[in-house]
């Protein structure tokens, strides 16, 4: 939107794998010519899984995503991090336990 002075205001996340689609340039043109979906490193595959299992916009309780899908999402986010920063993602000692505890609440 715009404020009273006409300045454009951005009030949402931008360029995150949660809100944007990231397609791999190296295979994009070839896959599009073949009528295939572009290779991607975003969460669209997980959103599609939920859409097949339930109505995530209306259902009060959503099913748990399978562990392999959660792991794939993590792999994609780490890959994206490494592509953007040109740095290797480093796991800290005990990170898995901290993450699991945070998720369990």
C-alpha positions as CSV (number, residue, x, y, z in Angstrom):
1,X,0.0,0.0,0.0
2,X,0.9,3.7,0.1
3,X,0.9,6.2,3.0
4,X,-0.6,9.7,2.8
5,X,2.6,11.0,1.2
6,X,2.5,8.4,-1.6
7,X,5.4,6.3,-0.2
8,X,5.1,2.6,-0.9
9,X,4.9,0.6,2.3
10,X,5.9,-3.0,2.5
11,X,4.3,-4.9,5.4
12,X,4.9,-8.5,4.6
13,X,7.7,-10.9,4.3
14,X,9.7,-10.8,1.0
15,X,11.9,-13.3,-0.7
16,X,11.6,-16.0,1.9
17,X,11.0,-19.7,0.9
18,X,7.7,-19.4,2.8
19,X,6.3,-16.7,0.6
20,X,8.3,-16.9,-2.6
21,X,8.9,-19.6,-5.2
22,X,12.6,-20.4,-5.9
23,X,13.2,-22.2,-9.2
24,X,16.7,-23.4,-10.2
25,X,17.9,-21.4,-13.2
26,X,20.2,-24.2,-14.5
27,X,17.3,-26.5,-15.4
28,X,14.4,-24.0,-15.7
29,X,14.3,-23.5,-19.5
30,X,14.8,-27.2,-20.3
31,X,12.0,-28.3,-17.9
32,X,9.6,-25.6,-19.1
33,X,10.2,-26.6,-22.8
34,X,9.4,-30.2,-21.7
35,X,6.2,-29.1,-20.0
36,X,7.6,-30.0,-16.6
37,X,7.5,-28.1,-13.4
38,X,10.7,-26.2,-12.7
39,X,13.0,-27.7,-10.1
40,X,12.4,-25.7,-6.9
41,X,13.8,-25.2,-3.4
42,X,10.7,-23.8,-1.7
43,X,7.9,-25.2,0.4
44,X,5.3,-25.6,-2.4
45,X,5.6,-29.5,-2.2
46,X,4.6,-29.4,1.5
47,X,1.7,-26.9,0.8
48,X,0.4,-29.3,-1.9
49,X,0.6,-32.3,0.5
50,X,-1.5,-30.4,3.1
51,X,-4.0,-29.4,0.4
52,X,-4.5,-33.0,-0.5
53,X,-4.9,-34.1,3.2
54,X,-7.2,-31.4,4.5
55,X,-8.4,-27.8,4.0
56,X,-5.7,-25.9,5.9
57,X,-7.7,-22.7,5.7
58,X,-10.9,-24.2,7.3
59,X,-9.9,-27.2,9.3
60,X,-9.2,-26.5,13.0
61,X,-6.8,-29.4,13.4
62,X,-4.2,-30.2,10.7
63,X,-2.5,-33.6,10.3
64,X,1.1,-33.9,11.1
65,X,3.3,-33.8,8.1
66,X,5.3,-37.0,7.6
67,X,8.9,-36.9,8.9
68,X,10.4,-37.4,5.5
69,X,8.6,-34.2,4.2
70,X,9.7,-32.2,7.2
71,X,13.3,-33.4,6.5
72,X,13.0,-32.5,2.8
73,X,11.8,-29.0,3.8
74,X,14.8,-28.6,6.1
75,X,17.1,-29.8,3.3
76,X,15.7,-27.3,0.9
77,X,15.9,-24.4,3.3
78,X,19.5,-25.3,4.1
79,X,20.3,-25.5,0.4
80,X,18.7,-22.1,-0.2
81,X,20.7,-20.6,2.7
82,X,23.9,-22.0,1.2
83,X,23.1,-20.7,-2.3
84,X,22.3,-17.2,-1.1
85,X,25.1,-16.8,1.4
86,X,27.7,-18.9,-0.4
87,X,28.4,-20.3,3.1
88,X,28.1,-23.8,4.4
89,X,25.2,-24.2,6.9
90,X,26.7,-25.2,10.3
91,X,24.8,-27.2,12.8
92,X,25.6,-26.4,16.4
93,X,26.1,-29.1,18.9
94,X,22.8,-30.3,20.4
95,X,20.7,-28.3,17.9
96,X,18.4,-31.2,17.1
97,X,17.3,-31.4,20.7
98,X,16.8,-27.7,21.0
99,X,14.7,-27.7,17.8
100,X,12.6,-30.6,19.0
101,X,12.0,-29.0,22.4
102,X,10.9,-25.8,20.7
103,X,8.5,-27.6,18.4
104,X,7.0,-29.6,21.3
105,X,6.4,-26.4,23.2
